[in-house]
Amino acid sequence: MVFAATQPLQIGSMLMGLLGGLAIFLFGMEQMTSTLRILAGARMKAILAALTANRFTGVLAGTFVTSVIQSSSVTTVLVVGFVSAGLMSMEQSIGIIMGAEIGTTITAQITAFNITGSALAIVAVGFLIQFLSKQTVTRKYGTMILGFGLLFFGINLMSDATEPLRSYQPFMEAAHRLNNPLAGILLAAGFTAVIQSSSATTVLVIVLSRQNLISLEQAIPLILGANIGTCITALLASIGKPREAIRAAVVHVTFNVLGVGLWFGFIDQLAWIVRQLSDVPARQIAHSHTVFNVANTCVFIWLTTPLGRLVTWLVPERSESSQSAVEARHLDVILLRTPSLALDTVRMELQRLGIAALEVVRTVLTAVVQGDSEDLDRLQERAAEIDQLYETIVSYLARLSRENLSKQQSKQLHDFLLVANYFESIGDMIESNLVLAGRRRVRHGLSVSDATQQHLELVHHAVCRAVERSVRAIARNDPEAAQETIALKQEVDQLLMHAEDHLSHRLGASAPNRLVAFQLESEIMEYLK
């Protein structure tokens, strides 16, 4: 009888409204947060780098940065880069990751405000600022306001779409029967992992709560599940990444899974706490999200050392044989929409490229002048690795160039391409020329005289110092080191002049294969240049 009295539900219309509203919400969220990341990216990195003296300041830094840029993924990627570069320890990074979890709750707090009626007015204001302003920074603020309005407009559409469910008795009866917290956690975790947004899951829960479709006790397990689901996404994204990235993702998962386990038996108590903080259902759900993460941080902040050991045990270092020197350790597509941060990771990879080139340069003279075929094979293999890392860096820079870059960032990108080409040309010169010269020496049984070798060593030493200064210049953004590199070029030219004079005198010496040896020595000299 109940089913007969119930009006038929327009499922198609409801789904279109719900999915369309969700899409507009996610689009608005992306517009708002991507603009915030562009405007605040460089300053956020400076804050993270400065506030890591201990675990407590790390939590504050992670909370503040993530609440501004609204992306725990970006914060985590930054942390991974700092750990990889040795700028912070794993234990310090755990504090920042905990803070990032708190920072993400600001989205729930914002969306709990019931200003959906003004959403289109906010969109109009943002559009006018973006359309009428001629200044790039002001236009970005307009984009941010427009995204903020779209966010609430999407919530409004979802609320309107779900309103018919309030009078649909079968749904109401089914909703009241769904009181299994574990089922709610698993459902929300799976949904969040699929749509890759814990904010979207939280907003959907708030929308359902506003329509009185679910109780607070039913909403809390969904919020807990969303916290796990967003970590699953990060864990999947870390597959194939360096060990530090995987460990950061595992810290995410471990922290949230243990936190959910901690609260699983106290959902009623958590509901009681948030009811004391607010009478508004939407705000209660937002508070439950915040209380969950703040309480977990207060517990686990004292356990960063054992947590770090656990994560290191779960994700051990790979053996030397399984590690690839050509893997890009810092580049991440997540950072492409935050150009200032993406460029910083490129700088770290260029430092690695320069170090790889320097190591090959240091061994090249011995291998070419004295080494056997196996030495030359190893030299050629290491030079080829430089090319592989170079291609990865250039490919990343190509993708970054398609983003919205400032003039300064475009110039920096161009400079980084020049630096990458410089280090790659070193590898090419060794692989294509010096290795071949060494093979010709071995094949013809030639030897380089001691006197000539001394001249070559002087040139080689100066070249090594020049490459070393180049690496320091890019790693530290050090203009003084760059000037030293230019000055060393003059020293190399002078040493080459003395060496060429020596070779000219040697050409007239009566020795077997003198002409072939002269050609070999001249080539080695020229290629070192």
C-alpha positions as CSV (number, residue, x, y, z in Angstrom):
1,M,0.0,0.0,0.0
2,V,2.9,2.4,0.8
3,F,4.5,1.8,-2.6
4,A,1.2,2.4,-4.4
5,A,0.7,5.7,-2.6
6,T,4.2,6.8,-3.4
7,Q,4.6,9.0,-6.5
8,P,7.0,7.6,-9.1
9,L,10.6,8.8,-8.8
10,Q,12.0,10.5,-11.9
11,I,15.3,8.7,-11.7
12,G,16.7,10.0,-15.0
13,S,16.0,13.6,-14.1
14,M,17.4,13.1,-10.6
15,L,20.6,11.5,-11.8
16,M,21.2,14.2,-14.4
17,G,20.8,16.9,-11.8
18,L,23.0,15.1,-9.3
19,L,25.8,14.2,-11.7
20,G,25.6,17.6,-13.4
21,G,25.8,19.4,-10.0
22,L,28.7,17.2,-9.0
23,A,30.5,18.0,-12.3
24,I,30.0,21.8,-11.8
25,F,31.1,21.5,-8.2
26,L,34.3,19.7,-9.2
27,F,34.9,22.2,-12.0
28,G,34.4,25.1,-9.7
29,M,36.7,23.5,-7.1
30,E,39.4,23.0,-9.8
31,Q,39.1,26.6,-11.0
32,M,39.4,28.0,-7.4
33,T,42.2,25.7,-6.2
34,S,44.3,25.8,-9.3
35,T,44.2,29.6,-9.3
36,L,45.1,29.6,-5.6
37,R,48.1,27.3,-6.3
38,I,49.3,29.6,-9.0
39,L,49.0,32.7,-6.8
40,A,50.4,31.2,-3.7
41,G,52.7,28.4,-5.0
42,A,56.1,29.9,-4.4
43,R,55.2,31.3,-1.0
44,M,53.7,28.0,0.1
45,K,57.0,26.2,-0.8
46,A,58.9,28.7,1.3
47,I,56.6,28.2,4.3
48,L,57.0,24.4,4.1
49,A,60.8,24.7,3.8
50,A,61.0,27.1,6.8
51,L,58.5,25.5,9.3
52,T,60.0,22.0,9.6
53,A,62.2,22.4,12.6
54,N,60.1,19.9,14.5
55,R,57.0,17.8,14.1
56,F,54.7,20.4,15.6
57,T,55.7,23.3,13.3
58,G,55.5,20.7,10.5
59,V,51.8,20.1,11.3
60,L,51.2,23.8,11.4
61,A,53.0,24.2,8.0
62,G,51.1,21.4,6.4
63,T,47.7,22.7,7.7
64,F,48.3,26.2,6.6
65,V,49.7,25.4,3.1
66,T,46.9,22.8,2.3
67,S,44.1,25.0,3.6
68,V,45.3,27.7,1.1
69,I,46.0,25.6,-2.0
70,Q,43.3,23.0,-1.1
71,S,45.3,20.0,-2.3
72,S,46.9,17.5,0.1
73,S,48.3,15.8,-3.0
74,V,50.4,18.9,-4.0
75,T,51.6,19.3,-0.4
76,T,52.6,15.6,-0.3
77,V,54.5,15.9,-3.6
78,L,56.4,18.9,-2.2
79,V,57.2,16.9,0.9
80,V,58.5,14.0,-1.2
81,G,60.8,16.4,-3.1
82,F,62.2,17.8,0.1
83,V,62.8,14.3,1.5
84,S,64.5,13.2,-1.7
85,A,66.7,16.2,-1.7
86,G,67.7,15.7,1.9
87,L,66.1,18.9,3.0
88,M,64.0,17.2,5.7
89,S,63.7,13.8,7.3
90,M,61.0,11.2,7.0
91,E,59.8,12.0,10.5
92,Q,59.5,15.7,9.7
93,S,57.5,14.9,6.6
94,I,55.0,12.8,8.6
95,G,54.1,16.0,10.6
96,I,53.5,17.9,7.4
97,I,51.3,15.1,6.0
98,M,49.3,15.1,9.2
99,G,48.8,18.8,8.9
100,A,47.8,18.4,5.3
101,E,44.9,16.1,6.4
102,I,43.7,18.9,8.7
103,G,44.0,21.5,6.0
104,T,41.8,19.6,3.6
105,T,38.9,19.8,6.0
106,I,38.6,23.6,5.2
107,T,36.6,22.6,2.1
108,A,33.9,20.9,4.2
109,Q,33.8,23.9,6.5
110,I,33.3,26.3,3.5
111,T,30.7,24.2,1.8
112,A,28.7,23.9,5.1
113,F,27.8,27.6,4.7
114,N,24.3,27.8,3.2
115,I,24.9,30.5,0.6
116,T,23.8,28.6,-2.4
117,G,21.1,31.2,-3.1
118,S,23.8,33.7,-3.9
119,A,25.9,31.3,-6.0
120,L,25.1,32.8,-9.4
121,A,25.7,36.3,-8.1
122,I,29.2,35.2,-7.0
123,V,29.7,33.6,-10.4
124,A,28.7,36.9,-12.1
125,V,31.0,39.0,-10.0
126,G,33.9,36.6,-10.7
127,F,33.2,36.6,-14.4
128,L,33.0,40.5,-14.6
129,I,36.4,40.8,-12.8
130,Q,37.9,38.2,-15.1
131,F,36.4,39.8,-18.2
132,L,37.0,43.4,-17.5
133,S,40.4,43.4,-15.8
134,K,43.5,43.8,-17.9
135,Q,46.0,42.8,-15.2
136,T,46.8,39.1,-15.0
137,V,46.8,38.8,-11.2
138,T,43.4,40.5,-10.9
139,R,42.0,38.2,-13.6
140,K,43.2,35.3,-11.6
141,Y,41.4,36.6,-8.6
142,G,38.3,36.8,-10.8
143,T,38.7,33.2,-11.8
144,M,39.0,32.2,-8.2
145,I,35.8,34.0,-7.3
146,L,34.0,32.5,-10.3
147,G,35.1,29.0,-9.2
148,F,33.9,29.7,-5.7
149,G,30.5,30.6,-7.0
150,L,30.3,27.5,-9.3
151,L,31.2,25.4,-6.3
152,F,28.1,26.5,-4.4
153,F,26.0,26.5,-7.6
154,G,26.9,22.8,-8.0
155,I,25.8,22.1,-4.4
156,N,22.5,23.9,-5.1
157,L,21.9,21.7,-8.2
158,M,22.7,18.5,-6.1
159,S,20.3,19.6,-3.4
160,D,17.5,20.3,-5.8
161,A,18.1,16.9,-7.5
162,T,17.9,14.9,-4.2
163,E,14.9,16.8,-2.8
164,P,12.4,14.4,-4.3
165,L,14.0,11.6,-2.3
166,R,12.5,13.1,0.9
167,S,9.0,12.1,-0.2
168,Y,10.0,8.8,-1.7
169,Q,9.1,6.3,1.1
170,P,11.1,3.3,-0.2
171,F,14.3,5.3,-0.2
172,M,13.6,6.7,3.3
173,E,12.9,3.2,4.6
174,A,16.1,1.9,3.0
175,A,18.2,4.8,4.3
176,H,17.0,4.2,7.9
177,R,18.0,0.5,7.6
178,L,21.5,1.3,6.5
179,N,23.1,1.5,10.0
180,N,26.2,-0.6,9.4
181,P,29.2,1.7,9.9
182,L,31.6,-0.7,8.2
183,A,29.4,-0.7,5.1
184,G,29.3,3.1,5.1
185,I,33.1,3.3,5.4
186,L,33.7,0.9,2.6
187,L,31.1,2.5,0.3
188,A,32.6,6.0,0.8
189,A,36.1,4.7,0.4
190,G,35.3,3.1,-2.9
191,F,33.3,6.1,-4.2
192,T,36.1,8.5,-3.2
193,A,38.8,6.3,-4.9
194,V,36.7,6.3,-8.1
195,I,36.0,10.0,-8.4
196,Q,39.4,10.9,-6.7
197,S,38.0,13.7,-4.5
198,S,37.2,13.4,-0.8
199,S,35.8,16.9,-1.0
200,A,33.1,15.7,-3.5
201,T,32.2,12.8,-1.2
202,T,32.0,15.1,1.8
203,V,29.8,17.6,-0.1
204,L,27.4,14.8,-1.2
205,V,27.1,13.7,2.4
206,I,26.3,17.3,3.4
207,V,23.7,17.5,0.6
208,L,22.0,14.3,1.8
209,S,22.1,15.6,5.4
210,R,20.5,18.9,4.4
211,Q,17.6,17.0,2.9
212,N,17.3,14.9,6.1
213,L,17.9,11.8,4.1
214,I,20.6,10.5,6.4
215,S,21.4,11.0,10.1
216,L,24.6,12.2,11.6
217,E,25.4,8.7,12.8
218,Q,25.1,7.5,9.2
219,A,27.0,10.4,7.8
220,I,30.1,10.0,10.0
221,P,31.2,6.6,8.6
222,L,30.9,8.0,5.1
223,I,33.2,10.8,6.2
224,L,35.7,8.3,7.7
225,G,35.5,6.3,4.5
226,A,36.3,9.3,2.4
227,N,39.5,9.9,4.3
228,I,40.6,6.3,3.4
229,G,39.4,6.6,-0.2
230,T,41.5,9.7,-0.9
231,C,44.6,7.8,0.4
232,I,43.9,4.9,-1.9
233,T,44.0,7.3,-4.8
234,A,47.4,8.6,-3.6
235,L,48.7,5.1,-3.2
236,L,47.7,4.1,-6.7
237,A,49.3,7.2,-8.1
238,S,52.6,6.4,-6.3
239,I,53.0,3.0,-8.2
240,G,56.2,3.1,-10.2
241,K,57.4,6.3,-8.3
242,P,60.6,6.5,-6.2
243,R,60.7,5.0,-2.7
244,E,60.1,8.4,-1.1
245,A,56.9,8.9,-3.0
246,I,55.6,5.5,-2.1
247,R,56.5,6.0,1.6
248,A,54.6,9.4,1.7
249,A,51.6,7.6,0.2
250,V,51.9,4.8,2.8
251,V,52.1,7.4,5.6
252,H,48.8,8.8,4.2
253,V,47.2,5.4,4.2
254,T,48.6,4.3,7.6
255,F,47.6,7.5,9.3
256,N,44.0,7.4,8.1
257,V,43.4,3.7,8.4
258,L,44.7,3.7,12.0
259,G,42.6,6.8,12.7
260,V,39.5,5.2,11.3
261,G,40.2,2.1,13.4
262,L,40.6,4.4,16.4
263,W,37.2,6.0,15.9
264,F,35.3,3.0,14.6
265,G,33.9,2.0,18.0
266,F,33.2,5.6,19.1
267,I,31.0,7.0,16.2
268,D,28.2,7.8,18.7
269,Q,30.7,9.7,20.9
270,L,32.0,11.6,17.9
271,A,28.4,12.5,17.0
272,W,27.8,13.7,20.5
273,I,30.9,15.9,20.4
274,V,30.0,17.6,17.1
275,R,26.4,18.2,18.3
276,Q,27.8,20.2,21.1
277,L,29.6,22.4,18.6
278,S,26.7,23.1,16.3
279,D,23.0,22.5,15.8
280,V,23.2,22.7,12.0
281,P,23.4,19.2,10.3
282,A,25.8,20.4,7.5
283,R,28.1,22.1,10.0
284,Q,28.0,19.0,12.3
285,I,29.3,16.9,9.3
286,A,32.0,19.4,8.6
287,H,33.0,19.4,12.3
288,S,33.1,15.6,12.3
289,H,35.6,15.7,9.4
290,T,37.8,18.3,11.3
291,V,37.6,16.7,14.7
292,F,38.5,13.3,13.2
293,N,41.7,14.7,11.7
294,V,42.7,17.0,14.5
295,A,42.2,14.2,17.1
296,N,44.2,11.7,15.0
297,T,47.0,14.2,14.7
298,C,47.0,14.9,18.5
299,V,47.4,11.1,19.0
300,F,49.9,10.2,16.3
301,I,52.1,13.4,16.5
302,W,53.8,11.7,19.5
303,L,54.4,8.5,17.4
304,T,56.1,9.9,14.3
305,T,59.3,7.9,15.1
306,P,57.7,4.5,15.3
307,L,55.4,5.4,12.4
308,G,58.4,6.4,10.3
309,R,60.1,3.0,11.2
310,L,56.9,1.2,10.3
311,V,56.7,2.9,6.9
312,T,60.4,2.2,6.2
313,W,59.8,-1.4,7.1
314,L,56.8,-1.6,4.8
315,V,58.6,0.1,2.0
316,P,62.3,-0.9,2.3
317,E,65.0,0.6,0.1
318,R,65.6,-1.2,-3.2
319,S,68.9,-2.9,-3.8
320,E,71.4,-1.1,-5.8
321,S,70.9,-3.5,-8.7
322,S,67.2,-2.7,-8.9
323,Q,67.6,1.0,-8.8
324,S,67.8,3.0,-12.0
325,A,70.0,6.1,-12.1
326,V,67.9,7.5,-14.9
327,E,64.6,7.5,-13.0
328,A,63.2,11.0,-12.5
329,R,62.7,11.2,-8.7
330,H,61.0,14.5,-8.3
331,L,58.9,15.3,-11.4
332,D,55.2,14.8,-10.9
333,V,52.3,15.7,-13.2
334,I,50.2,16.8,-10.1
335,L,52.5,19.9,-9.9
336,L,52.1,21.0,-13.6
337,R,49.2,23.2,-12.6
338,T,51.4,24.9,-10.0
339,P,54.3,26.1,-12.3
340,S,56.4,27.7,-9.6
341,L,56.5,24.3,-7.7
342,A,56.9,22.3,-10.9
343,L,59.9,24.4,-11.9
344,D,61.5,23.8,-8.5
345,T,61.3,20.0,-9.0
346,V,62.8,20.5,-12.5
347,R,65.7,22.3,-10.8
348,M,66.2,19.2,-8.6
349,E,66.2,16.9,-11.6
350,L,68.7,19.1,-13.4
351,Q,71.0,18.9,-10.4
352,R,70.8,15.1,-10.7
353,L,71.4,15.3,-14.5
354,G,74.4,17.5,-13.8
355,I,75.8,15.2,-11.1
356,A,75.4,12.2,-13.6
357,A,77.3,14.2,-16.2
358,L,80.0,15.2,-13.8
359,E,80.6,11.6,-12.7
360,V,81.0,10.5,-16.3
361,V,83.4,13.4,-17.0
362,R,85.5,12.5,-14.0
363,T,86.1,8.9,-15.4
364,V,86.3,9.7,-19.1
365,L,90.0,10.5,-19.5
366,T,91.2,7.3,-17.7
367,A,88.8,5.1,-19.7
368,V,89.7,6.7,-23.1
369,V,93.5,6.9,-22.6
370,Q,94.2,3.8,-20.5
371,G,91.0,1.7,-20.3
372,D,90.1,-1.5,-22.1
373,S,87.0,-2.4,-24.1
374,E,85.0,-3.2,-20.9
375,D,85.9,0.2,-19.4
376,L,84.7,1.9,-22.6
377,D,81.4,-0.1,-22.6
378,R,80.7,1.0,-19.0
379,L,81.5,4.6,-20.0
380,Q,79.2,4.5,-23.0
381,E,76.4,3.0,-20.9
382,R,76.6,5.7,-18.3
383,A,76.7,8.4,-20.9
384,A,73.5,6.9,-22.5
385,E,71.8,7.2,-19.1
386,I,72.3,10.9,-19.2
387,D,70.3,11.0,-22.5
388,Q,67.4,9.1,-20.9
389,L,67.1,11.4,-17.9
390,Y,67.4,14.4,-20.3
391,E,64.5,13.2,-22.4
392,T,62.3,12.8,-19.3
393,I,63.1,16.3,-18.1
394,V,62.5,17.9,-21.5
395,S,59.2,16.0,-21.9
396,Y,58.1,17.4,-18.6
397,L,59.1,20.9,-19.5
398,A,57.2,20.6,-22.8
399,R,54.0,19.7,-20.8
400,L,54.7,22.5,-18.4
401,S,55.1,25.0,-21.2
402,R,51.4,24.4,-22.1
403,E,50.3,25.7,-18.7
404,N,49.6,29.4,-17.9
405,L,53.1,30.7,-17.1
406,S,54.1,34.2,-16.1
407,K,56.9,35.9,-18.1
408,Q,59.4,35.1,-15.4
409,Q,58.4,31.5,-15.3
410,S,58.6,31.2,-19.1
411,K,62.1,32.6,-19.0
412,Q,63.1,30.2,-16.3
413,L,61.7,27.3,-18.3
414,H,63.8,28.4,-21.3
415,D,66.9,28.7,-19.1
416,F,66.3,25.2,-17.7
417,L,66.1,23.9,-21.3
418,L,69.4,25.4,-22.0
419,V,70.9,23.9,-18.9
420,A,69.5,20.5,-19.8
421,N,70.9,20.8,-23.3
422,Y,74.3,21.7,-21.9
423,F,74.5,18.6,-19.7
424,E,73.1,16.4,-22.4
425,S,75.7,17.6,-24.9
426,I,78.4,16.4,-22.5
427,G,76.9,12.9,-22.6
428,D,76.6,13.0,-26.3
429,M,80.2,14.2,-26.8
430,I,81.4,11.3,-24.6
431,E,79.1,8.7,-26.1
432,S,79.5,9.7,-29.8
433,N,83.1,10.9,-29.9
434,L,85.4,10.1,-26.9
435,V,84.3,6.5,-26.6
436,L,84.9,6.0,-30.3
437,A,88.4,7.6,-29.9
438,G,89.1,5.2,-27.1
439,R,88.0,2.2,-29.1
440,R,90.2,3.2,-32.0
441,R,93.2,3.4,-29.5
442,V,92.4,-0.1,-28.3
443,R,91.9,-1.4,-31.9
444,H,95.2,0.0,-33.2
445,G,97.1,-0.7,-30.1
446,L,98.0,3.0,-29.7
447,S,99.3,4.7,-26.5
448,V,99.4,8.3,-25.4
449,S,102.7,9.6,-24.2
450,D,103.2,10.5,-20.6
451,A,104.0,14.1,-21.5
452,T,100.8,14.4,-23.6
453,Q,98.8,12.7,-20.9
454,Q,100.0,15.3,-18.4
455,H,98.6,18.1,-20.6
456,L,95.4,16.2,-21.0
457,E,95.0,15.8,-17.3
458,L,95.4,19.5,-16.7
459,V,92.7,20.2,-19.3
460,H,90.5,17.4,-17.8
461,H,90.9,18.8,-14.3
462,A,89.8,22.2,-15.4
463,V,86.8,20.8,-17.3
464,C,85.7,18.8,-14.2
465,R,85.8,22.0,-12.1
466,A,83.8,23.8,-14.7
467,V,81.1,21.1,-14.8
468,E,81.1,21.0,-11.0
469,R,80.5,24.8,-10.8
470,S,77.7,24.4,-13.3
471,V,76.0,21.8,-11.1
472,R,76.4,24.1,-8.1
473,A,75.0,27.0,-10.0
474,I,71.8,25.2,-11.0
475,A,71.3,23.4,-7.6
476,R,71.7,26.6,-5.5
477,N,70.6,29.1,-8.1
478,D,74.1,30.6,-7.5
479,P,75.1,33.4,-9.9
480,E,78.6,33.4,-8.4
481,A,79.1,29.8,-9.3
482,A,77.9,30.6,-12.8
483,Q,80.5,33.3,-13.1
484,E,83.2,30.9,-12.0
485,T,82.1,28.5,-14.7
486,I,82.6,31.3,-17.3
487,A,86.0,32.2,-15.9
488,L,87.1,28.6,-16.0
489,K,86.4,28.5,-19.7
490,Q,89.2,31.0,-20.2
491,E,91.5,28.7,-18.2
492,V,90.5,25.7,-20.3
493,D,91.2,27.7,-23.5
494,Q,94.7,28.6,-22.2
495,L,95.5,25.1,-21.2
496,L,94.4,23.8,-24.6
497,M,96.7,26.3,-26.3
498,H,99.7,24.9,-24.4
499,A,98.6,21.4,-25.1
500,E,98.2,22.1,-28.8
501,D,101.7,23.6,-28.9
502,H,103.0,20.4,-27.3
503,L,101.3,18.3,-29.8
504,S,102.7,20.3,-32.7
505,H,106.2,19.7,-31.5
506,R,105.4,16.0,-31.0
507,L,104.2,15.7,-34.6
508,G,107.8,15.8,-35.9
509,A,109.0,13.1,-33.6
510,S,110.2,9.9,-35.2
511,A,108.0,7.2,-33.7
512,P,105.9,4.4,-35.1
513,N,102.3,5.3,-36.0
514,R,103.2,8.9,-35.0
515,L,100.6,10.4,-37.4
516,V,97.8,8.2,-36.2
517,A,98.7,8.8,-32.6
518,F,98.8,12.6,-33.3
519,Q,95.3,12.4,-34.8
520,L,94.0,10.5,-31.8
521,E,95.6,12.8,-29.2
522,S,94.2,15.9,-31.1
523,E,90.7,14.4,-31.2
524,I,90.8,13.7,-27.4
525,M,92.0,17.2,-26.8
526,E,89.3,18.8,-29.0
527,Y,86.5,16.7,-27.5
528,L,87.6,17.5,-23.9
529,K,87.1,21.2,-24.9
